[in-house]
Amino acid sequence: MPTSKKRLNMSLPEDIRAALTALAKRDDVTPTTKALHLIIMALEIEEDDVWNAIAESRDKPNAKYISHDEFWSQV
């Protein structure tokens, strides 16, 4: 049966495969499902890092802050 999901083939070092298998067994899911969950979590962490870098670049000493209501009244 065809699937709409794209497949990704990868070779894993034995220690990574063993850890993935153990985590999948602990969570009562397949190793593939566990790998997908871990990849999703990793992508969310990467996204957080990007947003954090943007926020830090905007965080300046002596910056003028305005309230939420004040900002939206000017838009």
C-alpha positions, 0 to 999 in steps of 0.5 A, a space after each residue: 500500500 502506498 504511503 504519503 510519507 517520504 522514507 529516509 534510509 540511514 545507517 546507525 552506529 550500533 550504540 545508537 541503534 541499541 539506545 534507540 531500541 531500548 527507548 522504544 521498548 521502554 515506551 512500548 513503540 516501534 524503533 521507527 516511531 521513537 526515532 520520529 519522536 526524537 527527530 521532532 524533539 530535536 527540530 523543536 530544540 533547533 527552532 528554539 535556538 534560532 528564536 533565542 538567537 533572534 531575541 538575544 540580538 534584539 535585547 539591547 541595554 537601555 532599550 525602550 520597552 512599550 506595553 502590549 496595548 501600546 504597541 497594538 494601538 500603533 499598528 
